[in-house]
Amino acid sequence: MVIGVPKEIKISENRVGLTEAGVRQLKLEGHKILVERNAGLGSRISDEDYERAGAELVGSAKEIFQRADMIVKVKEPLPDEYDLLQEGQILFTYLHLAAEPKLTKVLCERKVKAIAYETIQRDDGTLPLLVPMSEVAGRMATQIGAFYLQKDHGGKGILLGGVTGVRPGKVTIIGGGIVGTNAAKMAVGLGADVTVLDVNAARLEYLDDIFQGRLWTLYSNVQNVEESVRQCDLLIGAVLVAGSKAPQLVTKQMVETMSPGGVVVDVAVDQGGCIETCRPTSHAAPTYEVNGIIHYCVPNMPGVVARTSTYALTSCTFRYVSMIAQLGVEDAVVKFPELYRGLNVYNGFVTYEPVARDLKMEYRPFKH
């Protein structure tokens, strides 16, 4: 199979779909790999690294899309890439289609075989290709929140961990999954007063156990969310419903009860956001204010820690790239159920039910 790796074009997106090690392994498995020139520079992978691994360097994304049977990316295609997509081409990347009606329509019209990293799901319910980036985004959420709480960045002038004789900052995390757990690890490590809310009692028990009393856990209901939001200095949205839009659990009225100079970081913004006042921003202009509350809502947060993110992500995606390249989409999704759940668009139709439901499009499950 011919596998193409284009350069990402989203603002400040420095990750890349394959590392030089992945190229080398795929080459050994008998595949041809095309890499756009400079695609890996943001992750400190040079063109020479790719060439030594056996890749053919290509001058433009257009040529990559024209020649490749499968495109391996990190982020969803942007409008400038829509016309490059080929009928029958395999697209393997993060898609988040529940928040992307135009892209979904394009993928259907062009009959792209689109597999989304974020909906590949094992039988035990885990999402293996979300885990590495959720770990990165969760840890970054606390780091970024602490940065914007500084007075010189518009915040309250609070040090999250406090110092001797001074109360630490309060952090409220909505959602106790991978993102929330990693945000909590960073916040607890800084010495903050941390509260995590979730609807899964077993998850709250797990967090109580691993943090051994160093944070508060609360069942996520309207009253607890209201009180926790009002009291916090940093609010982190960390809610995920696989493949679907995130439920809005924090209302505009709740955010307005936060004191001025507080910070909101909504990691769920790439799925529509779980905080009503959030809208997507970019690394070039990451924040805006609502009633004196700083909002940071960048959908591709891990893109600015690209070296870490690329190697963390590709260590998990590679086995699926190899499966698809070896078997083709049709046989791969039959043989591996987690890949079946990753198939979002096939032969002109949405094949992932939550996306079809959210976008009010026809759902047509894949049949071999």
C-alpha positions, 0 to 999 in steps of 0.5 A, a space after each residue: 500500500 502507498 501511505 501518505 503523510 502530509 504536513 499539518 496545516 492547522 495553526 500551530 499544529 506541529 505534530 506529524 502522523 508518522 515518526 521515522 521509526 514508523 516509516 522504517 517499520 512500514 517499509 520493512 512490511 513492504 509498503 511505500 511511504 510518501 512524506 511531504 517535505 518539512 512535515 516533521 520539523 515541528 516535532 524535530 524530525 528532519 527530512 533526512 531522518 525520514 529519508 534514512 528510514 526509507 520514505 520518499 520525500 514529496 514536494 506538496 500535499 497535493 501530490 501526497 493525496 493524489 498518489 497515496 492509498 491511505 493518508 495518515 494525519 493528526 488533525 481533521 482535513 481543513 477546507 483547503 484540503 477538502 478538494 485533495 481528498 480522493 474517492 476510495 482513499 483511506 483517511 486515518 486521523 482525529 476527525 471529531 465529526 460530531 462538531 464538523 458537519 461540513 467535513 462530514 458532508 465532504 467525506 461522504 460526497 467524495 466516498 472517503 473511507 474515514 477512520 477516526 482515532 477518537 472512536 476506535 474502542 476496545 471491547 472493555 470500552 477504552 479508547 486507546 488512541 485518545 489516551 496519549 493525547 488526553 494525558 497531554 491535554 489534561 496535564 497542559 490544562 493545569 499548566 496553562 490555567 496556572 499561567 493565565 492566573 498570573 496577574 500579568 496575563 489577566 488573572 487574579 494573581 494567584 499561585 495555584 499552590 499557595 505558600 506557607 500561611 496563604 491558601 492555595 488556589 482552588 481548581 474544579 475539574 468537570 470529568 474524572 476520566 483520563 483528561 481529568 485525572 491528569 489535570 488533577 495530577 498536575 494540580 495536586 502536584 502544584 499543591 492546589 485545592 482540587 475538586 473533581 466531579 463525575 457521574 461515575 461512582 466507581 471512577 470517583 472511588 478510584 480517584 479517592 484511592 489513588 490520590 489518598 485524600 489529596 483532592 475532593 471528589 463529588 458526584 456531578 449534579 447541578 448543585 455540586 457543579 454550581 457550588 464548585 464552579 462558584 468557588 474555584 479559581 481555575 475551571 477545567 472542562 474534561 468531559 468526553 462522550 465517545 464520538 458525540 458532542 460533549 454535554 454542556 454541564 456548566 452554564 453561562 450563569 454558573 461561569 458568571 458566578 466565578 470571581 473576576 480573573 478566574 480562568 476556564 480551560 475547556 479541553 472538550 472544545 474539540 467536541 463542542 465543549 462542556 462549558 456554555 461560554 466556550 468557543 474554539 480558539 487557536 494557539 495564535 489567539 488562545 484566549 478571550 474574556 467573558 465577564 472578566 473570566 479568561 477562557 482558553 479553548 484551543 482544540 489542538 492543545 497538544 500541538 504546541 508540545 509536538 515532540 512529546 505528543 507525536 511520539 506518544 500518539 504514534 506509539 499507539 496509532 502505528 499498530 492500526 496503521 499497520 493493520 489497515 495497510 496489510 489488510 485494507 479497510 474492509 478486512 481490517 474492520 471485520 477482523 478487529 472490532 475496535 477498528 470497526 468502531 473507528 470507521 466513521 464514513 464509508 462509501 458515501 454514508 456515515 457509519 458511526 451512529 453517534 455522529 449520524 445522530 448528532 448531525 441528523 444524517 443517515 446512519 448506514 452501518 458498514 457491511 462487508 
